[in-house]
Amino acid sequence: MTRPFEGIRVIDVTHVLAGPFAAYQLGVLGADVIKVEDPNDPDQSRGGGTDKALNHAGMGTAFLTQASNKRSIALDLKQEADREVLKKLVATADVFVENYRPGAFEALGLGYEDLAKINPRLIYASFSAFGQGGPRREQTAYDHVIQATSGIMAMTGTKEVNPVKFGSPAIDYATGMTGAFALSAALFQREKTGKGQRIDMAMLDVAMILMSSHLAGYLRNGVHPKPHGNRHPHATNGAFATKDGLVMLGASNVRQQARLWKLLGRPDMIKKTNDERDADHAREIAVLEEIMRTRTADEWEVFLQANHVPAARVRTMGEALADPQVASRGVVHRHAGGNGVDGGFGVPLAAFKFAHGGPSIETPPPRMGQHNEEILKELGLAQPKERARA
């Protein structure tokens, strides 16, 4: 069965992470994603990652993460001839995605109003740090800067050590996923109305949404979210040392905490309400710390999960990837190599499965400008010699 976005063409004029990740989501679902890069200033992510040799070759793991199923064309949008090529591409496209400084594309004559004249059905999405409007619209940022700006960093860490940024660029990825959702919604809307759409995606907005329950709490009572580290306001939610590592308990609600205390042989600790749990928090922590040290983290995970209490040993990345559960889900796609990458490598595919016509990867990440000749030929254009060498 065909995938949802087969027949949809996406022009991806983005760099680094959030914008490319959004276009990637459509690409694994069948869209023809054409990545546009400046031959004089390629995507920054090509030089980033854990393999220095790949970084130097312009195929860094940061780029490999989100470039499968894409074709690449090198265009210098400061040159009128290349802007004309882009406009011809836009005439054939359904989606246009860019993540440059607000106003930059308008100055080049490539803003939404300009491109909508060429293609009224075009869905034009702009990704930026702070959005296309507001007093900070022209400021720039990366994931960690938005973490600092939004307040999400201030609530992360321990009581003694805070603020602490996330270990992964979660806001970037969340912006990419939210952007893919917005693009999907706009495509669905266009099926009803026949009209294109202008999408304004801001990383700061996404960061605020990622704190939704904390935001609502602050708006209600003015209390700033506090960093709790590996613990939670309820003692039976949190990480505890065992004989050989940490186990994360997830006995969140009243029913689960009652089950946990029975399993631990301490029915006297069961509470009937969350208020009672809050009042006895310190004593519960002390009791749990003593009990959890009596077994290994693996033993606790097996025992508690078998008795319907959420719990897990705290794992490393390597341990998580070696878990048969992760392997069974098809989250990772393995490439044999190709396009300047010697040897096999793995990339993330998608965080969901379809019964049919679901996400899949067919082609490895491209070298910059790899598809110039192919794409220009599709547009009926000859390839200038200087672009052929890009």
C-alpha positions in Angstrom: 0.0 0.0 0.0 1.2 3.5 -0.8 2.5 5.6 2.1 0.6 8.7 3.2 2.8 11.3 1.5 3.7 9.6 -1.8 3.2 12.1 -4.6 3.9 15.0 -2.2 7.0 17.1 -3.0 8.8 18.9 -0.1 11.4 21.6 -0.7 13.6 21.5 2.3 15.7 24.7 2.7 16.6 24.0 6.3 19.8 23.3 8.3 21.0 21.9 11.6 18.2 19.9 13.3 14.6 21.0 13.8 13.7 21.9 10.2 15.5 19.0 8.6 13.9 16.6 11.2 10.4 17.9 10.2 11.0 17.3 6.5 12.5 13.9 7.4 9.3 12.8 9.0 7.4 13.4 5.7 10.2 11.7 3.8 10.0 8.4 5.6 6.3 8.5 4.9 6.8 8.7 1.2 7.3 12.4 0.3 9.9 13.4 -2.3 12.1 15.6 -0.2 14.5 17.8 -2.0 17.2 19.3 0.3 18.5 22.6 -0.9 22.0 23.6 0.4 24.3 26.5 -0.3 27.5 25.1 -1.9 29.5 27.8 -0.1 27.8 27.1 3.3 26.5 23.5 3.6 24.2 22.3 6.3 26.1 22.7 9.6 25.0 19.3 10.7 27.2 17.7 8.0 30.2 18.6 10.2 28.8 17.4 13.5 28.7 14.0 15.3 30.7 11.3 16.9 32.8 10.3 13.9 35.5 12.9 13.0 36.3 11.3 9.6 32.6 11.6 8.6 32.5 15.1 9.9 35.5 16.0 7.7 33.8 14.3 4.7 30.6 16.3 5.2 28.6 13.3 6.2 28.6 13.6 10.0 26.3 11.5 12.1 24.2 14.6 13.0 23.4 14.9 9.3 22.9 11.1 8.8 20.3 11.2 11.5 17.7 13.1 9.4 18.7 12.9 5.7 17.7 9.4 4.5 15.1 9.4 1.6 16.2 12.9 0.7 17.6 14.2 -2.6 20.2 17.0 -2.6 20.6 20.0 -4.8 23.2 22.7 -4.3 21.9 26.3 -4.9 23.4 29.6 -3.9 20.3 31.6 -3.2 22.2 34.8 -3.3 22.5 34.3 -7.0 19.5 35.3 -9.2 20.0 32.3 -11.5 19.8 29.8 -8.6 16.8 31.6 -7.1 15.1 31.1 -10.4 15.8 27.4 -10.2 14.3 27.3 -6.7 11.2 29.1 -8.0 10.8 26.5 -10.7 11.1 23.8 -8.0 8.4 25.6 -5.9 6.1 25.5 -8.9 6.2 21.7 -8.7 6.0 21.5 -4.9 3.4 21.0 -2.2 5.5 22.0 0.8 8.3 24.6 1.3 10.2 24.6 4.6 12.9 27.1 5.6 14.5 27.9 8.9 16.6 31.1 8.3 16.4 34.4 10.2 12.9 35.9 9.9 12.8 38.3 7.0 15.8 36.8 5.2 13.8 35.0 2.6 11.4 37.9 2.1 14.5 40.0 1.3 15.5 37.5 -1.4 12.0 37.6 -2.9 11.4 34.1 -1.6 8.9 34.9 1.1 5.4 33.3 1.4 3.7 36.0 -0.6 6.2 35.7 -3.4 6.1 32.0 -3.7 2.3 31.8 -3.2 2.0 33.8 -6.4 3.9 31.0 -8.2 2.0 28.2 -6.4 -1.2 29.2 -4.6 -1.5 25.7 -3.2 1.9 25.8 -1.5 2.2 25.1 2.2 5.1 27.4 3.4 6.6 26.7 6.8 9.1 28.9 8.5 11.0 27.5 11.5 12.8 29.9 13.8 13.9 30.3 17.4 11.3 32.8 18.5 8.8 33.0 15.6 8.0 35.4 12.8 6.5 38.0 15.1 7.2 39.6 18.5 10.0 41.6 19.9 12.6 38.8 19.7 11.8 37.6 16.2 15.2 38.5 14.8 17.2 36.9 17.6 18.8 33.5 17.0 19.2 30.5 19.2 19.9 26.8 19.4 18.2 24.1 21.4 20.2 24.8 24.6 19.6 28.5 24.3 15.9 27.9 24.1 16.1 25.6 27.1 17.6 28.5 29.1 15.1 31.0 27.7 11.9 29.0 28.3 12.3 28.1 31.9 12.6 24.3 31.2 16.3 24.4 32.2 15.5 26.0 35.5 13.2 23.1 36.5 15.8 20.5 35.5 18.5 19.1 37.9 18.5 18.5 41.6 17.8 20.8 44.5 21.6 21.2 44.9 22.6 21.2 41.2 20.4 23.3 38.9 19.7 24.5 36.3 20.8 21.6 34.1 20.1 21.3 30.3 18.7 18.1 28.9 21.1 15.5 27.7 19.6 15.5 24.2 18.4 18.4 22.1 14.9 17.5 22.9 13.4 20.9 22.0 14.9 20.6 18.5 13.4 17.2 18.0 10.1 18.2 19.5 10.0 21.2 17.1 10.7 18.9 14.2 7.9 16.5 15.2 5.5 19.4 15.9 6.4 20.9 12.6 5.7 17.6 10.8 2.3 17.5 12.6 1.6 21.1 11.4 2.6 20.2 7.9 0.4 17.1 7.9 -2.5 19.1 9.2 -2.1 21.8 6.5 -1.9 19.2 3.8 -5.1 17.6 5.1 -6.7 21.1 5.3 -5.7 21.8 1.7 -7.6 18.7 0.6 -10.8 20.4 1.9 -10.1 24.0 0.9 -7.7 23.8 -2.1 -5.7 26.6 -0.5 -2.1 26.8 0.6 -1.0 27.7 4.1 1.6 29.8 6.0 3.0 28.0 9.1 5.0 29.9 11.7 7.0 27.4 13.9 8.9 28.7 16.9 11.2 26.6 19.1 10.3 28.8 22.1 6.6 28.0 21.6 7.3 24.3 21.5 9.4 24.5 24.7 6.4 26.1 26.5 4.1 23.4 25.2 6.5 20.8 26.5 5.9 22.2 30.0 2.1 22.3 29.7 1.2 21.0 33.1 3.8 23.1 34.8 2.8 26.1 32.9 -0.9 25.7 33.9 0.2 25.2 37.5 2.2 28.4 37.5 -0.6 30.4 35.8 -2.9 29.2 38.5 -0.9 29.8 41.7 2.4 31.5 40.7 4.6 28.7 42.0 7.7 28.1 40.0 8.3 24.4 39.0 11.2 23.1 41.2 14.0 20.7 40.1 13.4 17.3 41.7 16.3 15.5 40.1 15.6 11.8 39.9 12.8 12.0 42.5 9.2 13.1 42.3 6.8 14.8 44.7 5.5 11.3 45.5 8.2 9.2 47.1 7.2 6.0 45.3 8.1 7.7 42.0 11.8 8.1 41.6 15.2 6.5 41.3 16.8 4.5 44.2 20.2 2.9 44.6 20.2 -0.9 44.6 23.0 -3.5 45.1 24.5 -2.6 41.7 22.9 0.5 40.1 19.7 2.6 40.0 16.1 1.4 39.6 13.4 3.9 38.7 10.1 3.3 40.5 6.9 4.5 38.9 4.2 3.7 41.5 2.5 7.0 40.6 -1.1 6.8 41.7 -2.6 5.8 45.0 -3.6 2.3 43.8 0.0 1.6 42.5 1.6 2.8 45.7 -0.6 0.5 47.8 0.4 -2.4 45.6 4.1 -1.5 45.9 4.0 -1.3 49.7 2.3 -4.7 49.9 4.9 -6.2 47.7 7.7 -4.7 49.8 6.1 -6.2 53.0 5.2 -2.8 54.4 1.4 -2.5 54.3 1.7 -0.1 57.2 3.1 2.5 54.7 0.0 2.5 52.5 -1.7 5.8 52.2 -5.3 6.5 51.2 -4.8 10.0 49.6 -2.0 11.9 47.9 -2.1 14.5 50.7 -1.2 11.7 53.1 1.6 10.7 50.8 2.9 14.2 50.7 2.9 14.5 54.5 4.9 11.3 54.9 7.3 11.9 52.0 10.6 12.0 53.9 9.8 8.8 55.9 8.8 7.0 52.7 12.1 7.9 51.1 14.1 6.6 54.0 12.2 3.3 54.0 12.5 2.8 50.3 16.2 3.6 50.3 16.8 0.8 52.8 14.6 -1.8 51.1 15.9 -1.1 47.5 19.5 -1.9 48.5 18.5 -5.5 49.2 18.3 -6.6 45.5 20.0 -5.7 42.2 18.3 -3.3 39.8 17.6 -6.1 37.4 16.0 -8.2 40.1 13.8 -5.3 41.2 12.7 -4.6 37.6 11.7 -8.2 37.0 9.9 -8.6 40.3 8.0 -5.3 40.2 7.0 -5.5 36.5 5.8 -9.1 37.1 3.5 -7.7 39.8 2.2 -4.7 37.7 4.3 -2.0 39.4 6.1 0.2 36.8 9.9 0.0 37.3 13.1 -0.1 35.3 16.8 -0.4 35.7 18.5 2.9 34.6 20.2 1.9 31.3 22.9 3.5 29.0 22.2 4.1 25.4 24.0 0.9 24.4 22.0 -1.1 26.9 18.8 0.4 25.7 19.6 -0.4 22.0 20.5 -4.0 23.0 17.1 -4.5 24.6 15.1 -7.0 22.5 12.1 -4.7 23.0 13.7 -1.9 21.1 14.9 -4.2 18.4 11.4 -5.6 18.0 9.9 -2.1 17.4 11.9 -1.2 14.2 12.8 2.2 15.5 16.3 1.9 13.9 17.0 1.5 10.2 20.4 0.0 9.2 22.1 1.3 6.1 24.8 -0.9 4.5 26.7 2.3 3.6 26.8 4.5 0.5 27.2 8.1 -0.6 30.6 8.6 1.0 30.0 6.6 4.1 32.2 3.5 4.4 30.6 0.7 6.3 27.2 0.3 7.8 25.4 2.8 10.0 22.1 3.1 11.8 19.6 5.9 11.8 16.3 6.5 13.6 13.2 5.8 11.5 10.0 6.7 13.3 8.3 6.5 16.7 5.2 4.7 15.4 4.2 1.8 13.2 1.4 1.4 10.7 -0.3 -1.8 9.9 0.3 -1.0 6.2 1.9 1.8 4.2 3.9 2.9 7.1 7.3 4.7 7.5 10.2 3.2 5.6 13.7 4.2 4.3 14.8 3.5 0.8 17.9 5.6 0.1 20.8 6.7 2.3 21.6 10.3 3.1 22.9 12.2 0.0 26.2 14.0 -0.6 25.7 17.8 -1.1 24.5 18.4 -4.6 24.4 14.7 -5.4 21.1 15.1 -7.4 21.7 18.4 -9.2 21.7 16.9 -12.6 18.7 14.6 -11.9 16.6 17.4 -10.5 17.5 20.0 -13.1 16.7 17.5 -15.8 13.3 17.0 -14.3 12.7 20.8 -14.5 13.8 20.8 -18.1 16.9 22.9 -17.2 20.5 22.4 -18.4 23.1 22.1 -15.7 25.7 24.9 -15.6 29.3 23.5 -15.3 30.0 25.3 -12.1 26.9 23.8 -10.4 27.8 20.3 -11.7 31.0 20.5 -9.7 29.2 21.6 -6.5 
